[in-house]
Amino acid sequence: MNPIFYKNIKTIRELKNLTREYVADSLAMSTSGYGKIERGEVDLTISKLILIAKVLEVDVDYIFKFNVSNFFK
């Protein structure tokens, strides 16, 4: 998977002022496990990606197409 995809997840989380702990808890996983997702150290399943999008309150395609400059429009 494109590494920018993982960075987008982290950036969206940070811009929404959500902690790694909050997202990890919402996904019923450890904070370190979620951190591996943001660093691109694990491959995401589609079901996990959908859950992350729900927690971040965005569509899945938004994560793929995310551009920080569009966030502020």
Distance bins in CASP14 RR format, pairs under 12 A and 6 or more apart:
PFRMAT RR
TARGET T0000
AUTHOR 0000-0000-0000
RMODE 2
METHOD distances of the structure
MODEL  1
1 7 0 0 0 0 0 1 0 0 0 0 0
1 8 0 0 0 0 0 1 0 0 0 0 0
1 9 0 0 0 0 0 1 0 0 0 0 0
1 37 0 0 0 0 0 1 0 0 0 0 0
1 40 1 0 0 1 0 0 0 0 0 0 0
1 41 0 0 0 0 0 1 0 0 0 0 0
1 42 0 0 0 0 1 0 0 0 0 0 0
1 43 1 0 0 1 0 0 0 0 0 0 0
1 44 1 0 0 1 0 0 0 0 0 0 0
1 45 0 0 0 0 0 1 0 0 0 0 0
1 46 0 0 0 0 0 1 0 0 0 0 0
1 49 0 0 0 0 1 0 0 0 0 0 0
1 63 0 0 0 0 0 1 0 0 0 0 0
1 64 0 0 0 0 1 0 0 0 0 0 0
2 8 0 0 0 0 1 0 0 0 0 0 0
2 9 0 0 0 0 0 1 0 0 0 0 0
2 40 0 0 0 0 0 1 0 0 0 0 0
2 43 0 0 0 0 0 1 0 0 0 0 0
2 44 0 0 0 0 0 1 0 0 0 0 0
2 63 0 0 0 0 0 1 0 0 0 0 0
2 64 0 0 0 0 1 0 0 0 0 0 0
2 65 0 0 0 0 0 1 0 0 0 0 0
2 66 0 0 0 0 0 1 0 0 0 0 0
3 9 0 0 0 0 0 1 0 0 0 0 0
3 10 0 0 0 0 0 1 0 0 0 0 0
3 38 0 0 0 0 0 1 0 0 0 0 0
3 39 0 0 0 0 1 0 0 0 0 0 0
3 40 1 0 0 1 0 0 0 0 0 0 0
3 41 0 0 0 0 0 1 0 0 0 0 0
3 43 0 0 0 0 0 1 0 0 0 0 0
4 10 0 0 0 0 0 1 0 0 0 0 0
4 11 0 0 0 0 1 0 0 0 0 0 0
4 40 0 0 0 0 0 1 0 0 0 0 0
4 63 0 0 0 0 0 1 0 0 0 0 0
4 64 0 0 0 0 1 0 0 0 0 0 0
4 65 0 0 0 0 0 1 0 0 0 0 0
4 66 0 0 0 0 1 0 0 0 0 0 0
4 67 0 0 0 0 0 1 0 0 0 0 0
4 68 0 0 0 0 0 1 0 0 0 0 0
5 11 0 0 0 0 0 1 0 0 0 0 0
5 12 0 0 0 0 0 1 0 0 0 0 0
5 37 0 0 0 0 0 1 0 0 0 0 0
5 38 0 0 0 0 0 1 0 0 0 0 0
5 39 0 0 0 0 0 1 0 0 0 0 0
5 40 0 0 0 0 1 0 0 0 0 0 0
5 43 0 0 0 0 0 1 0 0 0 0 0
5 44 0 0 0 0 1 0 0 0 0 0 0
5 49 0 0 0 0 1 0 0 0 0 0 0
5 52 0 0 0 0 0 1 0 0 0 0 0
5 53 0 0 0 0 0 1 0 0 0 0 0
5 60 0 0 0 0 0 1 0 0 0 0 0
5 61 0 0 0 0 0 1 0 0 0 0 0
5 62 0 0 0 0 0 1 0 0 0 0 0
5 63 1 0 0 1 0 0 0 0 0 0 0
5 64 1 0 0 1 0 0 0 0 0 0 0
5 65 0 0 0 0 0 1 0 0 0 0 0
5 66 0 0 0 0 1 0 0 0 0 0 0
6 12 0 0 0 0 0 1 0 0 0 0 0
6 13 0 0 0 0 0 1 0 0 0 0 0
6 34 0 0 0 0 0 1 0 0 0 0 0
6 35 0 0 0 0 1 0 0 0 0 0 0
6 36 0 0 0 0 1 0 0 0 0 0 0
6 37 1 0 0 1 0 0 0 0 0 0 0
6 38 1 0 1 0 0 0 0 0 0 0 0
6 39 1 0 0 1 0 0 0 0 0 0 0
6 40 1 1 0 0 0 0 0 0 0 0 0
6 41 0 0 0 0 1 0 0 0 0 0 0
6 42 0 0 0 0 1 0 0 0 0 0 0
6 43 0 0 0 0 0 1 0 0 0 0 0
6 44 0 0 0 0 1 0 0 0 0 0 0
6 49 0 0 0 0 0 1 0 0 0 0 0
6 52 0 0 0 0 0 1 0 0 0 0 0
6 63 0 0 0 0 1 0 0 0 0 0 0
6 64 0 0 0 0 0 1 0 0 0 0 0
6 66 0 0 0 0 0 1 0 0 0 0 0
7 13 0 0 0 0 0 1 0 0 0 0 0
7 14 0 0 0 0 0 1 0 0 0 0 0
7 37 0 0 0 0 0 1 0 0 0 0 0
7 38 1 0 0 1 0 0 0 0 0 0 0
7 39 0 0 0 0 1 0 0 0 0 0 0
7 40 0 0 0 0 1 0 0 0 0 0 0
7 63 0 0 0 0 0 1 0 0 0 0 0
7 64 0 0 0 0 0 1 0 0 0 0 0
7 66 0 0 0 0 1 0 0 0 0 0 0
7 67 0 0 0 0 0 1 0 0 0 0 0
7 68 0 0 0 0 0 1 0 0 0 0 0
8 14 0 0 0 0 0 1 0 0 0 0 0
8 15 0 0 0 0 0 1 0 0 0 0 0
8 37 0 0 0 0 0 1 0 0 0 0 0
8 38 0 0 0 0 1 0 0 0 0 0 0
8 40 0 0 0 0 0 1 0 0 0 0 0
8 44 0 0 0 0 0 1 0 0 0 0 0
8 49 0 0 0 0 0 1 0 0 0 0 0
8 52 0 0 0 0 0 1 0 0 0 0 0
8 53 0 0 0 0 0 1 0 0 0 0 0
8 56 0 0 0 0 1 0 0 0 0 0 0
8 58 0 0 0 0 1 0 0 0 0 0 0
8 60 0 0 0 0 0 1 0 0 0 0 0
8 61 0 0 0 0 0 1 0 0 0 0 0
8 62 0 0 0 0 1 0 0 0 0 0 0
8 63 1 0 1 0 0 0 0 0 0 0 0
8 64 1 0 0 1 0 0 0 0 0 0 0
8 65 0 0 0 0 1 0 0 0 0 0 0
8 66 1 0 1 0 0 0 0 0 0 0 0
8 67 0 0 0 0 1 0 0 0 0 0 0
8 68 0 0 0 0 1 0 0 0 0 0 0
8 70 0 0 0 0 0 1 0 0 0 0 0
8 71 0 0 0 0 0 1 0 0 0 0 0
9 15 0 0 0 0 0 1 0 0 0 0 0
9 16 0 0 0 0 0 1 0 0 0 0 0
9 18 0 0 0 0 0 1 0 0 0 0 0
9 20 0 0 0 0 0 1 0 0 0 0 0
9 23 0 0 0 0 1 0 0 0 0 0 0
9 27 0 0 0 0 0 1 0 0 0 0 0
9 34 0 0 0 0 1 0 0 0 0 0 0
9 35 0 0 0 0 1 0 0 0 0 0 0
9 36 0 0 0 0 0 1 0 0 0 0 0
9 37 1 0 0 1 0 0 0 0 0 0 0
9 38 1 0 1 0 0 0 0 0 0 0 0
9 39 0 0 0 0 0 1 0 0 0 0 0
9 40 0 0 0 0 1 0 0 0 0 0 0
9 42 0 0 0 0 0 1 0 0 0 0 0
9 44 0 0 0 0 1 0 0 0 0 0 0
9 48 0 0 0 0 0 1 0 0 0 0 0
9 49 0 0 0 0 1 0 0 0 0 0 0
9 51 0 0 0 0 0 1 0 0 0 0 0
9 52 1 0 0 1 0 0 0 0 0 0 0
9 53 0 0 0 0 1 0 0 0 0 0 0
9 55 0 0 0 0 0 1 0 0 0 0 0
9 56 1 0 0 1 0 0 0 0 0 0 0
9 58 0 0 0 0 1 0 0 0 0 0 0
9 60 0 0 0 0 0 1 0 0 0 0 0
9 62 0 0 0 0 0 1 0 0 0 0 0
9 63 1 0 0 1 0 0 0 0 0 0 0
9 64 0 0 0 0 0 1 0 0 0 0 0
9 66 0 0 0 0 1 0 0 0 0 0 0
10 16 0 0 0 0 0 1 0 0 0 0 0
10 18 0 0 0 0 0 1 0 0 0 0 0
10 19 0 0 0 0 0 1 0 0 0 0 0
10 20 0 0 0 0 1 0 0 0 0 0 0
10 23 0 0 0 0 1 0 0 0 0 0 0
10 34 0 0 0 0 1 0 0 0 0 0 0
10 35 0 0 0 0 1 0 0 0 0 0 0
10 36 0 0 0 0 0 1 0 0 0 0 0
10 37 0 0 0 0 1 0 0 0 0 0 0
10 38 1 0 1 0 0 0 0 0 0 0 0
10 39 0 0 0 0 1 0 0 0 0 0 0
10 40 0 0 0 0 1 0 0 0 0 0 0
10 52 0 0 0 0 0 1 0 0 0 0 0
10 56 0 0 0 0 0 1 0 0 0 0 0
10 63 0 0 0 0 0 1 0 0 0 0 0
10 66 0 0 0 0 0 1 0 0 0 0 0
10 68 0 0 0 0 0 1 0 0 0 0 0
11 18 0 0 0 0 0 1 0 0 0 0 0
11 38 0 0 0 0 1 0 0 0 0 0 0
11 56 0 0 0 0 0 1 0 0 0 0 0
11 58 0 0 0 0 0 1 0 0 0 0 0
11 62 0 0 0 0 0 1 0 0 0 0 0
11 63 0 0 0 0 1 0 0 0 0 0 0
11 66 1 0 0 1 0 0 0 0 0 0 0
11 67 0 0 0 0 1 0 0 0 0 0 0
11 68 1 0 0 1 0 0 0 0 0 0 0
11 69 0 0 0 0 0 1 0 0 0 0 0
11 70 0 0 0 0 0 1 0 0 0 0 0
11 71 0 0 0 0 1 0 0 0 0 0 0
12 18 0 0 0 0 1 0 0 0 0 0 0
12 23 0 0 0 0 0 1 0 0 0 0 0
12 38 0 0 0 0 0 1 0 0 0 0 0
12 52 0 0 0 0 1 0 0 0 0 0 0
12 53 0 0 0 0 1 0 0 0 0 0 0
12 55 0 0 0 0 0 1 0 0 0 0 0
12 56 1 0 1 0 0 0 0 0 0 0 0
12 57 0 0 0 0 1 0 0 0 0 0 0
12 58 1 0 0 1 0 0 0 0 0 0 0
12 59 0 0 0 0 0 1 0 0 0 0 0
12 60 0 0 0 0 0 1 0 0 0 0 0
12 62 1 0 0 1 0 0 0 0 0 0 0
12 63 1 0 0 1 0 0 0 0 0 0 0
12 64 0 0 0 0 0 1 0 0 0 0 0
12 65 0 0 0 0 0 1 0 0 0 0 0
12 66 1 0 0 1 0 0 0 0 0 0 0
12 67 0 0 0 0 0 1 0 0 0 0 0
12 68 0 0 0 0 1 0 0 0 0 0 0
12 70 0 0 0 0 0 1 0 0 0 0 0
12 71 1 0 0 1 0 0 0 0 0 0 0
13 19 0 0 0 0 1 0 0 0 0 0 0
13 20 1 0 0 1 0 0 0 0 0 0 0
13 21 0 0 0 0 0 1 0 0 0 0 0
13 22 0 0 0 0 1 0 0 0 0 0 0
13 23 1 0 1 0 0 0 0 0 0 0 0
13 24 0 0 0 0 0 1 0 0 0 0 0
13 26 0 0 0 0 0 1 0 0 0 0 0
13 27 0 0 0 0 0 1 0 0 0 0 0
13 34 0 0 0 0 1 0 0 0 0 0 0
13 35 0 0 0 0 0 1 0 0 0 0 0
13 37 0 0 0 0 0 1 0 0 0 0 0
13 38 1 0 0 1 0 0 0 0 0 0 0
13 52 0 0 0 0 1 0 0 0 0 0 0
13 53 0 0 0 0 0 1 0 0 0 0 0
13 55 0 0 0 0 1 0 0 0 0 0 0
13 56 1 0 0 1 0 0 0 0 0 0 0
13 57 0 0 0 0 0 1 0 0 0 0 0
13 58 0 0 0 0 0 1 0 0 0 0 0
13 63 0 0 0 0 0 1 0 0 0 0 0
13 66 0 0 0 0 0 1 0 0 0 0 0
13 71 0 0 0 0 0 1 0 0 0 0 0
14 20 0 0 0 0 1 0 0 0 0 0 0
14 22 0 0 0 0 0 1 0 0 0 0 0
14 23 0 0 0 0 0 1 0 0 0 0 0
14 38 0 0 0 0 1 0 0 0 0 0 0
14 56 0 0 0 0 0 1 0 0 0 0 0
14 66 0 0 0 0 0 1 0 0 0 0 0
14 68 0 0 0 0 0 1 0 0 0 0 0
14 71 0 0 0 0 0 1 0 0 0 0 0
15 56 0 0 0 0 1 0 0 0 0 0 0
15 57 0 0 0 0 0 1 0 0 0 0 0
15 58 0 0 0 0 0 1 0 0 0 0 0
15 62 0 0 0 0 0 1 0 0 0 0 0
15 66 0 0 0 0 1 0 0 0 0 0 0
15 67 0 0 0 0 0 1 0 0 0 0 0
15 68 1 0 0 1 0 0 0 0 0 0 0
15 69 0 0 0 0 0 1 0 0 0 0 0
15 70 0 0 0 0 0 1 0 0 0 0 0
15 71 1 0 1 0 0 0 0 0 0 0 0
15 72 0 0 0 0 1 0 0 0 0 0 0
16 22 0 0 0 0 1 0 0 0 0 0 0
16 23 0 0 0 0 1 0 0 0 0 0 0
16 55 0 0 0 0 1 0 0 0 0 0 0
16 56 1 0 0 1 0 0 0 0 0 0 0
16 57 1 0 0 1 0 0 0 0 0 0 0
16 58 0 0 0 0 1 0 0 0 0 0 0
16 62 0 0 0 0 0 1 0 0 0 0 0
16 66 0 0 0 0 0 1 0 0 0 0 0
16 71 0 0 0 0 1 0 0 0 0 0 0
17 23 0 0 0 0 0 1 0 0 0 0 0
17 56 0 0 0 0 0 1 0 0 0 0 0
18 24 0 0 0 0 0 1 0 0 0 0 0
18 25 0 0 0 0 0 1 0 0 0 0 0
18 26 0 0 0 0 1 0 0 0 0 0 0
18 27 0 0 0 0 0 1 0 0 0 0 0
18 34 0 0 0 0 0 1 0 0 0 0 0
18 38 0 0 0 0 0 1 0 0 0 0 0
18 52 0 0 0 0 0 1 0 0 0 0 0
18 55 1 0 0 1 0 0 0 0 0 0 0
18 56 1 0 0 1 0 0 0 0 0 0 0
18 57 0 0 0 0 1 0 0 0 0 0 0
18 58 0 0 0 0 0 1 0 0 0 0 0
19 25 0 0 0 0 1 0 0 0 0 0 0
19 26 0 0 0 0 0 1 0 0 0 0 0
19 31 0 0 0 0 1 0 0 0 0 0 0
19 34 0 0 0 0 0 1 0 0 0 0 0
19 35 0 0 0 0 0 1 0 0 0 0 0
19 38 0 0 0 0 0 1 0 0 0 0 0
19 55 0 0 0 0 0 1 0 0 0 0 0
20 26 0 0 0 0 0 1 0 0 0 0 0
20 27 0 0 0 0 0 1 0 0 0 0 0
20 29 0 0 0 0 0 1 0 0 0 0 0
20 30 0 0 0 0 0 1 0 0 0 0 0
20 31 1 0 1 0 0 0 0 0 0 0 0
20 32 0 0 0 0 1 0 0 0 0 0 0
20 33 0 0 0 0 1 0 0 0 0 0 0
20 34 1 0 1 0 0 0 0 0 0 0 0
20 35 1 0 0 1 0 0 0 0 0 0 0
20 36 0 0 0 0 0 1 0 0 0 0 0
20 37 0 0 0 0 1 0 0 0 0 0 0
20 38 1 0 0 1 0 0 0 0 0 0 0
20 39 0 0 0 0 0 1 0 0 0 0 0
20 52 0 0 0 0 0 1 0 0 0 0 0
20 55 0 0 0 0 0 1 0 0 0 0 0
21 27 0 0 0 0 0 1 0 0 0 0 0
21 29 0 0 0 0 0 1 0 0 0 0 0
21 30 0 0 0 0 1 0 0 0 0 0 0
21 31 1 0 1 0 0 0 0 0 0 0 0
21 32 0 0 0 0 0 1 0 0 0 0 0
21 33 0 0 0 0 0 1 0 0 0 0 0
21 34 0 0 0 0 1 0 0 0 0 0 0
21 35 0 0 0 0 0 1 0 0 0 0 0
22 29 0 0 0 0 0 1 0 0 0 0 0
22 31 0 0 0 0 1 0 0 0 0 0 0
22 34 0 0 0 0 1 0 0 0 0 0 0
22 55 0 0 0 0 1 0 0 0 0 0 0
22 56 0 0 0 0 0 1 0 0 0 0 0
23 29 0 0 0 0 1 0 0 0 0 0 0
23 30 0 0 0 0 0 1 0 0 0 0 0
23 31 0 0 0 0 1 0 0 0 0 0 0
23 33 0 0 0 0 0 1 0 0 0 0 0
23 34 1 0 1 0 0 0 0 0 0 0 0
23 35 0 0 0 0 1 0 0 0 0 0 0
23 37 0 0 0 0 1 0 0 0 0 0 0
23 38 0 0 0 0 1 0 0 0 0 0 0
23 48 0 0 0 0 0 1 0 0 0 0 0
23 51 0 0 0 0 1 0 0 0 0 0 0
23 52 1 0 0 1 0 0 0 0 0 0 0
23 53 0 0 0 0 0 1 0 0 0 0 0
23 54 0 0 0 0 0 1 0 0 0 0 0
23 55 1 0 1 0 0 0 0 0 0 0 0
23 56 1 0 0 1 0 0 0 0 0 0 0
23 57 0 0 0 0 0 1 0 0 0 0 0
24 30 1 0 0 1 0 0 0 0 0 0 0
24 31 1 0 1 0 0 0 0 0 0 0 0
24 32 0 0 0 0 1 0 0 0 0 0 0
24 33 1 0 0 1 0 0 0 0 0 0 0
24 34 1 1 0 0 0 0 0 0 0 0 0
24 35 1 0 0 1 0 0 0 0 0 0 0
24 36 0 0 0 0 0 1 0 0 0 0 0
24 37 0 0 0 0 1 0 0 0 0 0 0
24 38 0 0 0 0 0 1 0 0 0 0 0
24 48 0 0 0 0 0 1 0 0 0 0 0
24 51 0 0 0 0 0 1 0 0 0 0 0
24 52 0 0 0 0 0 1 0 0 0 0 0
24 55 0 0 0 0 1 0 0 0 0 0 0
25 31 0 0 0 0 1 0 0 0 0 0 0
25 33 0 0 0 0 0 1 0 0 0 0 0
25 34 0 0 0 0 1 0 0 0 0 0 0
25 55 0 0 0 0 1 0 0 0 0 0 0
26 34 0 0 0 0 1 0 0 0 0 0 0
26 48 0 0 0 0 0 1 0 0 0 0 0
26 51 1 0 0 1 0 0 0 0 0 0 0
26 52 0 0 0 0 1 0 0 0 0 0 0
26 53 0 0 0 0 0 1 0 0 0 0 0
26 54 0 0 0 0 1 0 0 0 0 0 0
26 55 1 0 1 0 0 0 0 0 0 0 0
26 56 0 0 0 0 1 0 0 0 0 0 0
26 57 0 0 0 0 0 1 0 0 0 0 0
27 33 0 0 0 0 1 0 0 0 0 0 0
27 34 1 0 0 1 0 0 0 0 0 0 0
27 35 0 0 0 0 0 1 0 0 0 0 0
27 37 0 0 0 0 1 0 0 0 0 0 0
27 38 0 0 0 0 0 1 0 0 0 0 0
27 44 0 0 0 0 0 1 0 0 0 0 0
27 45 0 0 0 0 0 1 0 0 0 0 0
27 47 0 0 0 0 0 1 0 0 0 0 0
27 48 1 0 0 1 0 0 0 0 0 0 0
27 49 0 0 0 0 0 1 0 0 0 0 0
27 50 0 0 0 0 0 1 0 0 0 0 0
27 51 1 0 1 0 0 0 0 0 0 0 0
27 52 1 0 0 1 0 0 0 0 0 0 0
27 53 0 0 0 0 0 1 0 0 0 0 0
27 54 0 0 0 0 1 0 0 0 0 0 0
27 55 1 0 0 1 0 0 0 0 0 0 0
27 56 0 0 0 0 0 1 0 0 0 0 0
28 34 0 0 0 0 0 1 0 0 0 0 0
28 48 0 0 0 0 0 1 0 0 0 0 0
28 51 0 0 0 0 1 0 0 0 0 0 0
28 55 0 0 0 0 0 1 0 0 0 0 0
29 35 0 0 0 0 1 0 0 0 0 0 0
29 36 0 0 0 0 1 0 0 0 0 0 0
29 37 0 0 0 0 1 0 0 0 0 0 0
29 42 0 0 0 0 0 1 0 0 0 0 0
29 44 0 0 0 0 0 1 0 0 0 0 0
29 48 0 0 0 0 1 0 0 0 0 0 0
29 51 0 0 0 0 1 0 0 0 0 0 0
29 52 0 0 0 0 0 1 0 0 0 0 0
29 55 0 0 0 0 0 1 0 0 0 0 0
30 36 0 0 0 0 1 0 0 0 0 0 0
30 37 0 0 0 0 0 1 0 0 0 0 0
31 37 0 0 0 0 0 1 0 0 0 0 0
31 38 0 0 0 0 0 1 0 0 0 0 0
32 38 0 0 0 0 0 1 0 0 0 0 0
32 39 0 0 0 0 0 1 0 0 0 0 0
32 41 0 0 0 0 0 1 0 0 0 0 0
32 42 0 0 0 0 0 1 0 0 0 0 0
33 39 0 0 0 0 1 0 0 0 0 0 0
33 40 0 0 0 0 0 1 0 0 0 0 0
33 41 0 0 0 0 1 0 0 0 0 0 0
33 42 1 0 0 1 0 0 0 0 0 0 0
33 44 0 0 0 0 0 1 0 0 0 0 0
33 48 0 0 0 0 0 1 0 0 0 0 0
34 40 0 0 0 0 0 1 0 0 0 0 0
34 41 0 0 0 0 0 1 0 0 0 0 0
34 42 0 0 0 0 1 0 0 0 0 0 0
34 44 0 0 0 0 0 1 0 0 0 0 0
34 48 0 0 0 0 1 0 0 0 0 0 0
34 51 0 0 0 0 0 1 0 0 0 0 0
34 52 0 0 0 0 1 0 0 0 0 0 0
34 55 0 0 0 0 1 0 0 0 0 0 0
34 56 0 0 0 0 0 1 0 0 0 0 0
35 41 1 0 0 1 0 0 0 0 0 0 0
35 42 0 0 0 0 1 0 0 0 0 0 0
35 44 0 0 0 0 0 1 0 0 0 0 0
35 52 0 0 0 0 0 1 0 0 0 0 0
36 42 1 0 1 0 0 0 0 0 0 0 0
36 43 0 0 0 0 0 1 0 0 0 0 0
36 44 0 0 0 0 0 1 0 0 0 0 0
36 48 0 0 0 0 0 1 0 0 0 0 0
37 43 0 0 0 0 1 0 0 0 0 0 0
37 44 1 0 0 1 0 0 0 0 0 0 0
37 45 0 0 0 0 0 1 0 0 0 0 0
37 48 1 0 0 1 0 0 0 0 0 0 0
37 49 0 0 0 0 1 0 0 0 0 0 0
37 51 0 0 0 0 0 1 0 0 0 0 0
37 52 1 0 0 1 0 0 0 0 0 0 0
37 55 0 0 0 0 0 1 0 0 0 0 0
37 56 0 0 0 0 0 1 0 0 0 0 0
37 63 0 0 0 0 0 1 0 0 0 0 0
38 44 0 0 0 0 0 1 0 0 0 0 0
38 52 0 0 0 0 1 0 0 0 0 0 0
38 56 0 0 0 0 0 1 0 0 0 0 0
38 63 0 0 0 0 0 1 0 0 0 0 0
42 48 0 0 0 0 1 0 0 0 0 0 0
42 49 0 0 0 0 0 1 0 0 0 0 0
43 49 0 0 0 0 0 1 0 0 0 0 0
44 50 0 0 0 0 1 0 0 0 0 0 0
44 51 0 0 0 0 1 0 0 0 0 0 0
44 52 1 0 0 1 0 0 0 0 0 0 0
44 53 0 0 0 0 0 1 0 0 0 0 0
44 60 0 0 0 0 0 1 0 0 0 0 0
44 63 0 0 0 0 0 1 0 0 0 0 0
44 64 0 0 0 0 0 1 0 0 0 0 0
45 51 0 0 0 0 1 0 0 0 0 0 0
45 52 0 0 0 0 0 1 0 0 0 0 0
46 52 0 0 0 0 0 1 0 0 0 0 0
46 53 0 0 0 0 0 1 0 0 0 0 0
46 60 0 0 0 0 1 0 0 0 0 0 0
47 53 0 0 0 0 0 1 0 0 0 0 0
47 54 0 0 0 0 0 1 0 0 0 0 0
47 60 0 0 0 0 0 1 0 0 0 0 0
48 54 0 0 0 0 0 1 0 0 0 0 0
48 55 0 0 0 0 0 1 0 0 0 0 0
48 60 0 0 0 0 0 1 0 0 0 0 0
48 63 0 0 0 0 0 1 0 0 0 0 0
49 55 0 0 0 0 0 1 0 0 0 0 0
49 56 0 0 0 0 0 1 0 0 0 0 0
49 58 0 0 0 0 0 1 0 0 0 0 0
49 59 0 0 0 0 0 1 0 0 0 0 0
49 60 1 0 1 0 0 0 0 0 0 0 0
49 61 0 0 0 0 0 1 0 0 0 0 0
49 62 0 0 0 0 0 1 0 0 0 0 0
49 63 1 0 0 1 0 0 0 0 0 0 0
49 64 0 0 0 0 1 0 0 0 0 0 0
50 56 0 0 0 0 0 1 0 0 0 0 0
50 58 0 0 0 0 0 1 0 0 0 0 0
50 59 0 0 0 0 1 0 0 0 0 0 0
50 60 1 0 0 1 0 0 0 0 0 0 0
50 61 0 0 0 0 0 1 0 0 0 0 0
50 63 0 0 0 0 0 1 0 0 0 0 0
51 57 0 0 0 0 0 1 0 0 0 0 0
51 60 0 0 0 0 0 1 0 0 0 0 0
51 63 0 0 0 0 0 1 0 0 0 0 0
52 58 0 0 0 0 1 0 0 0 0 0 0
52 59 0 0 0 0 0 1 0 0 0 0 0
52 60 0 0 0 0 1 0 0 0 0 0 0
52 62 0 0 0 0 0 1 0 0 0 0 0
52 63 1 0 0 1 0 0 0 0 0 0 0
53 59 1 0 0 1 0 0 0 0 0 0 0
53 60 1 0 1 0 0 0 0 0 0 0 0
53 61 0 0 0 0 1 0 0 0 0 0 0
53 62 1 0 0 1 0 0 0 0 0 0 0
53 63 1 0 0 1 0 0 0 0 0 0 0
53 64 0 0 0 0 0 1 0 0 0 0 0
53 66 0 0 0 0 0 1 0 0 0 0 0
54 60 0 0 0 0 1 0 0 0 0 0 0
54 62 0 0 0 0 0 1 0 0 0 0 0
54 63 0 0 0 0 0 1 0 0 0 0 0
55 63 0 0 0 0 0 1 0 0 0 0 0
56 62 0 0 0 0 1 0 0 0 0 0 0
56 63 1 0 0 1 0 0 0 0 0 0 0
56 66 0 0 0 0 0 1 0 0 0 0 0
56 71 0 0 0 0 0 1 0 0 0 0 0
57 63 0 0 0 0 0 1 0 0 0 0 0
58 64 0 0 0 0 0 1 0 0 0 0 0
58 65 0 0 0 0 0 1 0 0 0 0 0
58 66 0 0 0 0 1 0 0 0 0 0 0
58 70 0 0 0 0 0 1 0 0 0 0 0
58 71 0 0 0 0 0 1 0 0 0 0 0
59 65 0 0 0 0 1 0 0 0 0 0 0
59 66 0 0 0 0 0 1 0 0 0 0 0
60 66 0 0 0 0 0 1 0 0 0 0 0
62 70 0 0 0 0 1 0 0 0 0 0 0
62 71 0 0 0 0 1 0 0 0 0 0 0
65 71 0 0 0 0 0 1 0 0 0 0 0
67 73 0 0 0 0 1 0 0 0 0 0 0
END
